[in-house]
Every structure is written in C-alpha cells, then in structure tokens.
Amino acid sequence: MDTLNTKEEKKNRSALKVIAIIIIVLIIVPLTILSLIYRSNTSFKNNTNKFLSKIPGFVGEHFRNLPTEGEKNEKISYLSNYFLSLDPSIAADKIYIVKKDDEKLYMDLIKDMNSISVSKTEEIVIKVRNMELRKDLLFSIYEDAQRDENEKFLAEVSRIEKQDVLTSIIEIEKRFSDRELLKVLDVIKTEKLGEILYYMDSDIKDYILNTFNSNKRTIIEGIIYEKENEINTLTDIAKVYDTKPVEVSINVIGNTDNYSMDKLGVIYKNLSILKSAELLSNVKDEKFIEDLFKSIMREEQLIKSDTNITKDISRTMEFLNEYGKKVKDLVAIYEKMSPEKVAKIVERMMNNTGTITSFELNSENILELSDSVIIVDVLSKMKNQTLSKVLDFMEPDKASQITRLLAKPKENN
C-alpha cells in the first residue's frame, strides 16, 4: 500500500513540473520578452497602450490615463527650455531633485537640453555633479579648505606685489628658504620680482632663481640685466654732469622734467658731494630737494650702502650758502668804495693763491679757498659798470688775468 502511494506522489510531482515548465515557456518567457520590447520599442509601446486602454474596468482606465509619447516629448521640450532659461545655479537645484527621484527622466531632459544648448547644459550638469559630491561631508570640508588656502595665497601674492621694493627685499632675505614664500614668488609679476632680485645679495638671488623653471628664470634674468644697464646709464650721466657748469646741469637734473625722482636719486648718489651741493644751493623748490633726499636715501638702503650722502650734501650746502652770503656782503662793501681802492685790494688778493680756508668732510677737503678765488667770486657778482671801472685802475696784466678767470666756466676743485 505504501509503495502505491509513493508511486502516485512521484507521478503528481512530475506532472506539476511539466505544468510549471509549460507555464514558464508559454506565459512568463513571452511576457518577459514583450516587456523588454515594450520598454525599448516606442511604436510597440504606443500600440500596446492603445489596445489595453480599450479593456473595460480598472486596467483600461489606467492605460487611458497614461500620457502619449507625443505628450511626454512635448512636456520634456517645455521643461528643457524652461531650465535653460534659468540661472545655471537655480536650474541645477531643480534638476538635482529630478535626478534623485527619476534617473530616466533626468537623462531624457539632459539629452533634450543638450540638443538646444550644449554649453549651458554642460554648465548645469557640472553644477548638479558638484551638488552630488557635496553630499560627501569630507569632500565639502576639503573644498572649503582649498578655497580658503587659495584666497590666502592670492592675498599674499597681492601683498608682495604692492609693498615697497625695500620692504620686500628685507622680508625675502629673511624667509628665502620658506617653500610657501617661494610659491608666492613664482607667480608674482616678473617686473616686480626682477627689480627685487636686482638689489638682493647674489647668493640668495641665485638660490631663488634656481627654484624657477628655465623659461621663467631666463625672463627674470633679462629684467635684472635691463635694470643693471639702467643703473649704469644713470651713473654715466652723473659723471657727465659732474664736470658741467651749474647753470647747464640745473636745467637737466635740477627738476623732474627729464628724469623721474627715483632716477635722480641714482644720479645724485653718483655725483660728487660738492657738485650736488652747488646744484641744490641754486634750486628754489624746497619740495624737490626734500623728495630728492628721500630718493637718495632709499637708493642707499637698496644697495646697502653705509654712507649718508644727504647729510654730507646738506652740510656742504650750508657752507656754500654761508660763503655766498659773505661774498654778497663783500660785493655791497666794494661797490661803495672808490674803484681805485678796490683795484689795489684786488691786486693784493690775486697775488695770494695759498689756501686760507677749506671745507672738510670725512677727513677729505671738499673745497679749498684762497684770496685769489674769493676775490674772483666777488668780482663775478659786481655790476658790470663798477667792475669795468675797477679794471681800469689795475695793471694791464692783472686786468687781463681777471678777465680770463671771469670768462672761464667754473670747475670743481
């Protein structure tokens, strides 16, 4: 009896398996294939929806309420134009919500938007992508930190570019091995960097130059070379005007018509102390002298000179101004005397060529004065009519000598 039951159960199980296979083959497989076709074939999908919409009841009502492909495309087209009309950031906010809820709709929208404007669509897509990435707290914090660091870096670049060259030199020479500073120097304007490095100690200058790529190093070295040529030219100009009469030199380097105040600072730095004092004693513009002294002192600081030329020039100017006042007083006295008496005084003083007074700076005689020099200076300030009468009472040789001295351009001693 048990054996018969077992055989019956086996037959039933076999029958169920056959039925299951038939169901899979005849129903599930076709439905799966039809589902794939329904999703991938628009025409088939539309026809199927139209057929199913005719079925009475709930099923037919559902398919009757589905939008047609044309209606769907129309809405996608409308939304695409709407999103593209918005500010990219606002559009990204809205599309980001779509992407989270319906990836396929998002892709359809992006495809349609791309057909209208590639560039704006790409901008919106990038912003959507960034919004997704910001969901990662680590990424968000990292991005903020990077932005802060970049802002600090750019602020440092701007500070170095705007501050005075002398201030930059002092700072850079203290921090020249600082990697962060070297990164800043790598991006500041080459003109500014070239000027800074020109005045810097050669070892530090070479160290900094070697941190740059060969192309940038070549450009900066060219700027340094141009600066060197400019300084050499200004030094040569100083040598030229050191030998010219004051009235000639003052028209060229006694104002800012021909050279900037920075360049005049270099020129006067290389003039003799006496020549500078003679020139500036004849300049009436006090502001020009004040600015020039600042420029000279700045040049001394830039080249790390231990001299104080402006102090020496000021002292020499005081001496020359005092001497000029005494000469003026003597002129007033001699013009009140008879020409004959003045002629005798002049002849005696012309015979005395020995130094009677001198002006000394730093153990060096800047200016030596003798009676003969003083009397010629006095005669040069007298009225021509008075001078003529004095010369008439002098011996012809002495009168001729004085005439030659008065006609001769004044030179530095």
C-alpha positions as CSV (number, residue, x, y, z in Angstrom):
1,M,0.0,0.0,0.0
2,D,2.8,2.4,0.9
3,T,4.6,1.6,-2.3
4,L,1.5,2.5,-4.4
5,N,1.2,5.9,-2.5
6,T,4.8,6.7,-3.2
7,K,4.5,6.0,-6.9
8,E,1.4,8.2,-7.0
9,E,3.2,11.1,-5.3
10,K,6.0,10.8,-7.8
11,K,3.6,11.0,-10.7
12,N,1.9,14.1,-9.3
13,R,5.3,15.8,-8.7
14,S,6.3,15.1,-12.3
15,A,3.0,16.4,-13.6
16,L,3.5,19.7,-11.6
17,K,6.9,20.1,-13.0
18,V,5.6,19.7,-16.5
19,I,2.9,22.2,-15.9
20,A,5.4,24.7,-14.4
21,I,7.6,24.3,-17.4
22,I,4.7,24.8,-19.8
23,I,3.7,28.0,-17.8
24,I,7.2,29.4,-18.0
25,V,7.6,28.6,-21.7
26,L,4.1,29.7,-22.8
27,I,3.5,32.6,-20.4
28,I,6.4,34.0,-18.3
29,V,9.0,33.9,-21.1
30,P,6.7,35.6,-23.7
31,L,5.7,38.2,-21.1
32,T,9.4,38.9,-20.3
33,I,10.2,39.3,-24.0
34,L,7.1,41.5,-24.5
35,S,8.1,43.7,-21.5
36,L,11.5,44.2,-23.0
37,I,10.1,45.1,-26.4
38,Y,7.5,47.4,-24.6
39,R,10.3,49.3,-22.9
40,S,12.6,49.6,-25.9
41,N,10.2,49.9,-28.9
42,T,8.2,53.2,-28.8
43,S,5.9,52.2,-31.6
44,F,5.1,48.8,-29.9
45,K,4.6,50.6,-26.6
46,N,2.1,53.1,-28.0
47,N,0.1,50.4,-29.8
48,T,0.0,48.2,-26.7
49,N,-1.1,51.2,-24.6
50,K,-3.9,52.0,-27.1
51,F,-5.1,48.3,-27.1
52,L,-5.0,48.0,-23.3
53,S,-6.9,51.3,-22.9
54,K,-9.9,49.7,-24.6
55,I,-10.2,47.0,-21.9
56,P,-13.1,47.7,-19.6
57,G,-12.5,48.3,-15.9
58,F,-9.6,49.4,-13.9
59,V,-6.9,48.2,-16.4
60,G,-8.4,50.1,-19.3
61,E,-8.8,53.2,-17.2
62,H,-5.2,53.1,-16.1
63,F,-3.9,52.9,-19.7
64,R,-6.4,55.5,-20.9
65,N,-4.9,58.0,-18.4
66,L,-1.2,57.3,-19.5
67,P,0.3,60.3,-21.5
68,T,1.1,59.6,-25.1
69,E,4.7,59.7,-26.3
70,G,3.9,63.0,-28.1
71,E,2.5,64.5,-24.9
72,K,5.6,63.3,-23.0
73,N,8.0,64.7,-25.5
74,E,6.1,68.0,-25.5
75,K,6.5,68.3,-21.7
76,I,10.2,67.4,-21.9
77,S,10.7,70.0,-24.5
78,Y,8.9,72.6,-22.5
79,L,10.9,71.8,-19.3
80,S,14.2,71.7,-21.2
81,N,13.6,75.3,-22.5
82,Y,12.4,76.3,-19.0
83,F,15.6,75.0,-17.3
84,L,17.9,76.6,-19.9
85,S,16.2,80.0,-19.3
86,L,17.1,79.9,-15.6
87,D,20.3,80.9,-14.0
88,P,22.5,77.8,-14.1
89,S,22.7,77.5,-10.3
90,I,18.9,77.7,-9.9
91,A,18.4,75.2,-12.8
92,A,20.9,72.8,-11.2
93,D,19.0,72.9,-7.9
94,K,15.7,71.9,-9.6
95,I,17.3,69.3,-11.9
96,Y,19.1,67.8,-9.0
97,I,15.7,66.9,-7.4
98,V,14.6,65.3,-10.7
99,K,17.8,63.2,-10.8
100,K,17.3,61.9,-7.3
101,D,13.7,60.8,-8.0
102,D,13.8,59.7,-11.6
103,E,17.1,59.0,-13.3
104,K,15.5,58.2,-16.6
105,L,13.6,61.4,-16.7
106,Y,16.8,63.3,-15.8
107,M,18.6,61.6,-18.7
108,D,15.7,62.5,-21.1
109,L,15.8,66.1,-20.0
110,I,19.6,66.4,-20.3
111,K,19.5,64.9,-23.8
112,D,16.9,67.3,-25.0
113,M,18.6,70.3,-23.3
114,N,21.8,69.3,-24.9
115,S,20.2,69.5,-28.3
116,I,19.2,73.1,-27.6
117,S,22.4,74.4,-25.9
118,V,25.5,72.2,-25.3
119,S,27.5,74.8,-23.3
120,K,24.7,75.8,-20.9
121,T,23.6,72.2,-20.4
122,E,27.2,71.2,-19.6
123,E,27.5,74.0,-17.1
124,I,24.2,72.8,-15.4
125,V,25.4,69.2,-15.4
126,I,28.7,70.1,-13.7
127,K,26.8,72.0,-11.0
128,V,24.5,69.0,-10.5
129,R,27.6,66.8,-10.2
130,N,29.1,69.2,-7.7
131,M,25.9,69.1,-5.7
132,E,26.1,65.4,-5.5
133,L,29.7,65.5,-4.4
134,R,28.9,68.0,-1.7
135,K,26.7,65.3,-0.1
136,D,30.0,63.9,1.0
137,L,31.0,65.9,4.1
138,L,34.7,65.1,3.7
139,F,34.6,66.5,0.1
140,S,32.7,69.6,1.2
141,I,35.2,70.3,4.0
142,Y,38.1,69.7,1.7
143,E,36.7,72.1,-0.9
144,D,36.2,74.8,1.6
145,A,39.7,74.4,2.9
146,Q,41.1,74.5,-0.6
147,R,39.2,77.7,-1.3
148,D,40.5,79.3,1.9
149,E,44.1,78.3,1.2
150,N,43.8,79.7,-2.3
151,E,42.4,83.0,-1.1
152,K,45.2,83.3,1.4
153,F,47.8,82.6,-1.3
154,L,46.4,85.2,-3.6
155,A,46.3,87.7,-0.8
156,E,50.0,87.0,-0.1
157,V,50.8,87.5,-3.8
158,S,49.0,90.8,-3.9
159,R,50.7,92.0,-0.7
160,I,54.2,91.3,-2.1
161,E,53.4,93.0,-5.4
162,K,52.0,96.1,-3.7
163,Q,54.6,96.7,-1.0
164,D,57.7,98.7,-1.4
165,V,60.7,97.0,-3.0
166,L,62.9,97.7,0.0
167,T,60.4,96.1,2.4
168,S,60.1,93.1,0.1
169,I,63.9,92.7,0.0
170,I,64.2,92.7,3.8
171,E,61.3,90.2,4.1
172,I,62.5,87.8,1.4
173,E,66.1,87.7,2.6
174,K,64.8,86.6,6.0
175,R,62.5,83.9,4.5
176,F,64.1,83.0,1.2
177,S,64.2,79.2,2.0
178,D,60.5,79.2,3.0
179,R,58.7,76.9,0.5
180,E,55.4,78.8,0.8
181,L,57.2,82.1,0.0
182,L,58.9,80.6,-3.0
183,K,55.5,79.5,-4.3
184,V,54.3,83.1,-4.0
185,L,57.4,84.4,-5.7
186,D,56.8,82.0,-8.6
187,V,53.6,83.8,-9.5
188,I,54.1,87.5,-8.7
189,K,54.7,89.8,-11.7
190,T,58.1,89.3,-13.3
191,E,58.8,93.0,-13.5
192,K,58.4,93.4,-9.7
193,L,60.4,90.2,-9.0
194,G,63.2,91.3,-11.3
195,E,63.6,94.6,-9.5
196,I,63.6,93.0,-6.1
197,L,66.2,90.4,-7.1
198,Y,68.5,93.0,-8.7
199,Y,69.1,94.6,-5.3
200,M,69.3,91.2,-3.4
201,D,72.5,89.5,-2.2
202,S,73.9,87.4,-5.1
203,D,73.8,84.1,-3.2
204,I,70.1,84.5,-2.2
205,K,69.3,85.8,-5.7
206,D,70.8,82.7,-7.3
207,Y,69.1,80.4,-4.9
208,I,65.6,81.9,-5.7
209,L,66.3,81.9,-9.5
210,N,67.2,78.2,-9.4
211,T,63.8,77.4,-8.0
212,F,62.0,78.6,-11.2
213,N,61.7,76.7,-14.4
214,S,64.3,77.6,-17.1
215,N,61.9,79.8,-19.1
216,K,60.9,82.0,-16.2
217,R,64.4,82.2,-14.9
218,T,65.5,83.5,-18.4
219,I,62.8,86.1,-18.4
220,I,63.7,87.4,-14.9
221,E,67.4,87.4,-15.6
222,G,66.7,89.6,-18.6
223,I,64.8,92.0,-16.4
224,I,67.7,92.1,-13.9
225,Y,70.1,92.7,-16.8
226,E,67.9,95.6,-18.1
227,K,67.9,97.1,-14.5
228,E,71.7,96.8,-14.4
229,N,72.0,98.7,-17.7
230,E,69.7,101.4,-16.5
231,I,71.7,102.0,-13.3
232,N,75.0,102.0,-15.3
233,T,73.5,104.6,-17.7
234,L,72.4,106.8,-14.8
235,T,75.9,106.5,-13.3
236,D,77.4,107.6,-16.6
237,I,75.0,110.6,-16.7
238,A,76.2,111.6,-13.2
239,K,79.8,111.6,-14.4
240,V,78.9,113.8,-17.4
241,Y,77.1,116.5,-15.3
242,D,79.8,116.4,-12.6
243,T,82.0,118.3,-15.0
244,K,79.4,120.7,-16.5
245,P,78.7,124.2,-15.2
246,V,76.0,124.5,-12.6
247,E,73.7,126.6,-14.9
248,V,73.9,123.8,-17.5
249,S,73.3,120.9,-15.1
250,I,70.5,122.5,-13.2
251,N,68.3,122.8,-16.3
252,V,68.6,119.0,-16.8
253,I,68.9,117.4,-13.3
254,G,67.6,120.2,-11.1
255,N,64.0,119.2,-11.8
256,T,61.8,116.2,-12.8
257,D,61.3,117.3,-16.4
258,N,63.8,114.8,-17.8
259,Y,64.2,112.1,-15.1
260,S,61.9,110.6,-12.5
261,M,62.7,111.2,-8.8
262,D,63.8,107.6,-8.5
263,K,66.3,108.0,-11.3
264,L,67.5,111.4,-10.0
265,G,68.2,109.6,-6.7
266,V,70.6,107.3,-8.5
267,I,72.2,110.2,-10.4
268,Y,72.8,112.3,-7.3
269,K,74.0,109.3,-5.5
270,N,76.9,109.2,-8.0
271,L,77.6,112.9,-8.3
272,S,80.4,114.4,-6.2
273,I,79.2,115.9,-2.9
274,L,80.3,119.4,-4.0
275,K,78.6,119.3,-7.3
276,S,75.3,118.1,-5.7
277,A,75.5,120.9,-3.1
278,E,76.3,123.5,-5.8
279,L,73.3,122.4,-7.8
280,L,70.8,122.2,-4.9
281,S,72.0,125.5,-3.5
282,N,70.6,127.1,-6.7
283,V,67.3,125.2,-6.6
284,K,64.5,127.2,-5.1
285,D,62.0,124.3,-4.9
286,E,62.3,123.0,-1.3
287,K,59.8,120.2,-2.0
288,F,62.1,119.0,-4.9
289,I,65.1,118.9,-2.5
290,E,63.1,117.1,0.2
291,D,61.9,114.4,-2.3
292,L,65.3,114.1,-3.8
293,F,66.9,113.4,-0.4
294,K,64.3,110.7,0.3
295,S,65.1,109.1,-3.1
296,I,68.9,109.2,-2.4
297,M,68.5,107.7,1.0
298,R,66.2,105.0,-0.5
299,E,68.9,104.2,-3.1
300,E,71.5,103.9,-0.4
301,Q,69.3,101.5,1.6
302,L,68.6,99.4,-1.6
303,I,72.3,98.9,-2.3
304,K,73.1,98.5,1.4
305,S,75.4,101.5,1.5
306,D,76.8,102.6,4.8
307,T,77.2,106.2,3.7
308,N,74.9,109.1,4.4
309,I,75.3,111.3,1.3
310,T,72.3,113.5,2.1
311,K,73.9,114.6,5.4
312,D,77.1,115.5,3.6
313,I,75.3,117.3,0.9
314,S,73.3,119.3,3.4
315,R,76.5,120.3,5.3
316,T,78.2,121.4,2.1
317,M,75.1,123.4,1.0
318,E,75.2,125.2,4.4
319,F,78.9,126.1,3.8
320,L,78.2,127.3,0.3
321,N,75.2,129.3,1.3
322,E,77.2,130.9,4.1
323,Y,80.1,131.6,1.8
324,G,77.7,133.0,-0.8
325,K,76.2,135.4,1.8
326,K,79.8,136.6,2.7
327,V,80.6,137.2,-1.0
328,K,77.4,139.2,-1.4
329,D,78.3,141.3,1.7
330,L,81.8,142.0,0.2
331,V,80.2,143.0,-3.1
332,A,78.0,145.5,-1.3
333,I,81.1,146.9,0.5
334,Y,83.3,147.1,-2.5
335,E,80.6,148.8,-4.7
336,K,80.5,151.7,-2.1
337,M,84.3,152.1,-2.3
338,S,86.2,154.0,-4.9
339,P,87.2,151.9,-7.9
340,E,90.9,152.8,-7.3
341,K,90.9,151.4,-3.7
342,V,89.1,148.3,-4.8
343,A,91.6,147.8,-7.6
344,K,94.5,147.8,-5.1
345,I,92.7,145.3,-2.9
346,V,92.1,143.0,-5.9
347,E,95.8,143.1,-7.0
348,R,96.9,142.1,-3.5
349,M,94.4,139.3,-3.2
350,M,95.2,138.0,-6.6
351,N,98.8,137.5,-5.6
352,N,97.8,135.2,-2.7
353,T,97.0,131.8,-4.1
354,G,97.6,129.9,-0.8
355,T,94.6,128.2,0.9
356,I,93.2,130.4,3.7
357,T,90.2,128.3,4.5
358,S,88.7,124.9,3.4
359,F,85.7,122.8,3.9
360,E,86.3,119.2,5.0
361,L,84.1,116.2,5.0
362,N,85.1,112.8,6.4
363,S,88.8,113.8,6.5
364,E,88.7,114.9,2.9
365,N,88.9,118.5,1.7
366,I,85.8,119.2,-0.4
367,L,86.6,122.8,-1.1
368,E,89.7,124.9,-0.6
369,L,89.5,128.7,-0.8
370,S,92.3,131.2,-1.3
371,D,92.3,135.0,-1.6
372,S,92.5,134.8,-5.3
373,V,89.5,132.5,-5.5
374,I,87.4,134.7,-3.2
375,I,88.1,137.9,-5.0
376,V,87.3,136.4,-8.4
377,D,83.9,135.2,-6.9
378,V,83.3,138.7,-5.5
379,L,84.1,140.4,-8.9
380,S,81.8,138.0,-10.7
381,K,78.9,139.3,-8.6
382,M,79.6,143.0,-9.1
383,K,77.8,145.2,-11.6
384,N,79.5,145.4,-15.0
385,Q,79.8,149.1,-14.8
386,T,81.6,149.0,-11.4
387,L,83.8,146.1,-12.5
388,S,84.8,148.0,-15.6
389,K,86.0,151.0,-13.5
390,V,87.9,148.7,-11.1
391,L,89.7,147.0,-14.1
392,D,90.7,150.5,-15.5
393,F,92.8,151.1,-12.3
394,M,94.6,147.8,-12.4
395,E,97.8,146.9,-14.2
396,P,97.0,145.5,-17.7
397,D,98.4,142.0,-16.9
398,K,96.3,141.7,-13.8
399,A,93.2,143.1,-15.5
400,S,93.7,140.6,-18.4
401,Q,94.1,137.7,-15.9
402,I,90.9,138.6,-14.1
403,T,89.0,138.9,-17.3
404,R,90.1,135.4,-18.4
405,L,89.1,134.0,-15.0
406,L,85.7,135.6,-15.1
407,A,85.1,134.4,-18.6
408,K,86.2,130.8,-17.8
409,P,83.4,128.3,-16.7
410,K,83.6,127.5,-13.1
411,E,85.0,124.0,-12.4
412,N,85.0,121.8,-9.3
413,N,88.2,122.0,-7.2
